[in-house]
Each structure stands twice: as C-alpha cells, then as structure tokens.
C-alpha cells in the first residue's frame, strides 16, 4: 500500500480533535487539512487548509473535500456519530484509502457487558459499516482509549472536583483500569499511519496509565497537601439514577453509564490485563498517575474552560 500522506480531519474543534490535529500538523510526513462547518467558530493554524461546508454536510461539498485524500479521521462529538456512515460511503467513492472513526472509547470486545446507550449502538453501526466496506478496498482503524484521563480529571467527569477538593468514589474505588491523555490519543492517530499493516482493519488499544480511583485520590491529596472529602457510591444506584435523568432529557445522566464501562471489574477496562495494548507498536509513552495529576493541576484556565462538561 502507498504511504498515507494527505489526511483530512473532521471534528478538529472538539475535545480530541485539536490534539489529533497537532500531532498530524507537527509531523512532516503528513499534509493535514480540516473539514469544518461554515458556522463553526473554531480557529485553526494558518498553515492548515480548511474545507468549509454547509452545516448539513452536503454530499457534493464533502466529496470535493475528500478528493485526493489518503485518509479521513473523524473526531466528531457523540451526537454526530451516525453521520460517519455517509462519510464512509463518500470516502470510498473518492478513493480514500483509510478511515479512522470517532471511536476513542472502551473495550469493544466487552461492550456487550456494559449498560446500553444510544452512543454505543451508533458506534456499533459505524463499525459494522466499516467492515462491510473492506470489500470495496477501504481500510480502517478504530482507537480504543479508555477514559480520557487528563480531560476527565480536569472537569470532574471521573469523579474528582478539584476546586471543591471532593471525590465521588464508585464501589470500592480499588478497581484498576487504564486511561489515556489527550495528547497521547493524538500521537496514536498520527503514528498508526506509519505502521498500517499492523493496525489494519481492527481496533487498537492504547493507554497512558493504569490506575484506580483510590490511587488518583491519594495523588490529588499529596499534590494539593489537603485531605479531600469523599462520597462513596454504588454503581447500581448511580446507573439507575443516570438512566432516569436521561429519560428526563438531561444528557449528564449518561456519565455514570459510561463510567460503569470504564471503572467496573470484568468490563475489559484494564488494557494491560484484558487485551494486548498497542503502545509498543505506536511508540506511545506510559506515565504514572502522580505525574498526570500534577500536570492537570497546572493546566491554565483556558484549557480547563475548554474541557468543561457544561
């Protein structure tokens, strides 16, 4: 297969997208461009070409942007996941060689054990369509990351309120799992194109550190020099409450549903135990949780603001 050179990124302004863009843009082996809605307020480096399309992503405009591209990378938000099926079809017609979907989640092999959500079902539909398109010559790689570690620590998603010095610990808090920092996710996407035959038509599993909620709590207390308030909760109760919130239209109800797949035992959330992680293939760093916590505590306000849940 010819080398992947020209890569177009969809969703460059979200949580993961800026880090994928950064990794691709800083690598001289790639010529990166962006597909963006005309109404988007996101800004990008001046050296990166931006293909602006109408907000409805008309086929003719998307197809034009895909012409001459070697790969399409999607990092769209969860409400847009199903749009990828049409993007995949347009990519095939345009002769694109590789597609990286907006996966960036948990262990696909164990997903059937988790709490069902519309997001998981949508990602499964995209995965099936990618496998179907293999017969048309399209290759794909989906990246399983576990929890977004730095992002989730900074905004409370993983149960830690930095400003209030308060932690919500699920079940025992000793369950081990792996999570990945946003810059490492960006590196993984850029580097997977360097070893295409090793990552072709499959999920790859990456992580920055293996930890637990209690380990994170100890790291926060050490780094801040303060004892934190701790609320102990049960996943069964939190999942039921989350499902009720979702019925009421509150999107934050999905948080405990997602965390149940990341934190609970036997969910395959520890990539060092449940599957063979691909860090070595991609040359990705492994870090200790103490360093990650100190890094998050030093985040500037601009990064904290961009990571807020609401």
N, C-alpha and C positions, 0 to 999 in steps of 0.2 A: 504494500500500500504506500502511495505517495505520502510525504510528510504533511502533517496538519500545520498550515501556515496562517491562513486567514480565518479568524474566529469572530463571530458576531454574538454579542451578549444581549439577552432580553431580561429586563429587570435589574438594571445596573444601579438603580437608586434605592433598593431595599436594604435589608439587614446584611445579607450575604453578598449581594451584587457588587458593592463597592470594593470588597476585598478580592473578589474574583477579577474584577477589572484591574485592580492594582497589580496583581500577580501577573496577569497577561501583558499588561502595558509595560511592566518593568523587564520583561523577558524579550530580548532582541529576536528570538526565534519566531515571534508572533506578530501579526498585523491585526490588531483588535479594533472592532467597531461596535456600535451600540444601536439596537432597535428601541426607539422610545416613542411614547405617545406625544402628540403635539401639545397636549395640555399639561404635561409633566413639568414640574418646577425644579427638578433635579439639575444640578450642574456637573459638568464633566471636564476632564483635562482638555485643553485647547488642541492638543495634538491628536485626539481621538475623533474619528469621523462618527457622526450621529445621524442615523437614518430616522427622520421624524415621520410618523404615520398617524392617520386619524385614530381616535381612541377606540374605534371598533375593530381595529387591525384588519382593514380590507385586504382580501387575498392578493389583489394586484400590487398593492404597495409593499406588502410583506414579501411577496415573491421577488419583486425587484431588488429589495434589500438582501435577499438570500442569494442572488446570482453571484457566482464566483467565490462563494464562501466554502471553506472546507469543513467547518464545524459550527453548530449552533449550541449555545449554552443558555439554559433557562434558569433564572433565579427569581421568578415571579412569586408574588405572595399567594397564600393558600386559596384565596377566593378566585384566582385566575388559573388554577391548575389545569382544568379541563380544556382551556384554550390550546394547550400544548398538542392535543391530538391533531388539530388543524395545522399547527406549525410543523408537526412531524410530516404530514402529507405534503405540505408545500416545500419542505426541505428535500424530500425525496424527488419531487418534480424538478427542483432547481439543481439537482446533482450534488447536494451536500453529502459529505462522507460520514459525519459523526454527529450524534445528538446527545447532549447531557441534559437530562430532565431536572426539574425543580424538585428533587427528592430530598436530600440533605436531612434525613431523619433517622429513625431507629432501625432495628434489625429486621429486614424484610422477611427472613426465614421464620421469625417468631411473631410476625404481625397478627397472625390469626389468633394468638392468645390474648391480645390486648383488647381494650374497650373500643368498640367500633365508633368511628366518627366519619362524617362526610368527607373530610380531608383524606383519610386513609383510603376510602373507597375510590376517590378520584385519582389518587396516585396509583392505585392498583389498575385502574382502567388505562392510564397512560403507559404503565409498564407492559401490559398485555399488548397494547398497540405497537410499542417499540419492538417487541418480539415478533409480531406479525410482519413488520416492515423489514426485518432482517432478510426476508426473501427478495426484497427489492434492492438489496445491496447496502442498506443503511446500517451502520454500526452505532452502538450506544454504550454509555457507561453511566450508571447511577451511583451516587456517592452517599453512603450511609455514614453519618457523623455522630450519632447520639445527640445529646443535648448540646446546644450552643453554649459553651462553658462561660466564656467571658461576658457575652451578651446577657445570659440568664442570671449571672451573679450580679451584674450591674443594675438590673431593673427589677429584681425581686421575683422573676419567673421561677427560679429554682428554690424559692422559699427563704431568701435572705434579704431583709430590709436593712440596707447599710446605714441609712440616715437614722432610723429608729433603733439600730442595734438589736434587732429582733429576728428570730428564726422560727420558721414553721417546719418541723421535722416529721416526715411521714413514716409511719410504722416504727421500726426500731431505730432507723437512721444509720444502721450499720451495713445495709445492703450496698455492695460495691457495683459501680457502673463506670462507663467511660464517657467522656465528653470531649468536644473539640472546640478550640478557639477559632474565631472568625478568620484571622489571617492564615491559619493552617488550612482551613477549608479552601481559601483562595489558592494557596500553593498547590493543594491536591488537584484542583481542576486544571491548573496550568501544566502540572507535571504528568498528569495521566496521558496527555497527548504525546509525551516523549517515549512512552512505552506502550504503544497501542495494542500490541498482540497480547500483553499480559493483563489488560483490563477490558478487552473487547467483549461486548455483549453480556455484561454481568454487573452485579453490584460489587463495589469495592468498599472496604470498611476501614475507617481511619479514626484516630483519637489523639488528643493532646495529653490527657492524663487519666489514670484510673483512680477513683476516689469514692467517697461516700458523703452523705450529708453531715454526719458527725465529724468526719475529718475536716470538712470545709468549715464547720462551726469552730472547731479548735483553731484553725488557721486564721479565721477572722478575729477571734478573741485575742490571739497572740499578736496579730498585726495591729490591732486597734488599742491593745492594752486595757480592754474593758470586758467585763462579763456580760454576755448577751442574754436577753430574755428569750426563753424557748417555749414554744407551744407544740405539744406532741399531739398529732392527729393520726387517724386511721384512714388508710386509702379507701376502704369500702365506704366510709361515711363521706369522704371528700368527693369521690366519684359520683355518688348518688346526688350530692348537693350540686355538683357541676352539671350533671345531666338535667337537673331541674332548672338551673339558670339558663341553659341552652334552650330549653322549651319556652322560656320567657323571652328569648331573643337576646340574652346577654352573652356576647361572644367570649367573655372571660371565663365562662363556665367550662370551656374546653381545656383550661390549664391543668386541672388535676387528671383529666382523661389522658392528656399527653404525658404528664409526669408518671402516670402509672406504668406506661410502657418503658420509661427511662430508668425508673428507680426500683421497681419491684423485682424480686428474685425470680429466676426461671423465665424471664422475658427476653433473654439474649442481649441485655443491655450492657453487659461487660464484654467488650470485643476481645479482650485478652483471654477470655475463657470460652465464650460461646461460638466464636468463629475465628478464622485466621485473619488478623488485621493486615492491612496492606501498607503500613507505614514504611517498611523497608524498601518495597518496590518503588515508592514515590520519594524516598529520602526525606520523610517528614519527621520533625523533632518530637520527642516525648518530654514532657515537663512535669515538675512536681506541683502539687496543688498550692503549696505555700507561695511559690513564685507567682502563680496565676492570681491568687487573692491579692497579693501586694500590687501587682500590675493593675488590677481592676480598681483598687482603692486610689491609685494615682491617675486614673482616667481624668482628662479635662472635662469641664462641664459640657462642652459641645458634643463629645462622644456619649456622655450619659444621657443628654437630651435626645439624641438620635435613636437611642436604644429604648426609650420609654415605651411601656405597653399601651398607654392611653394618653 
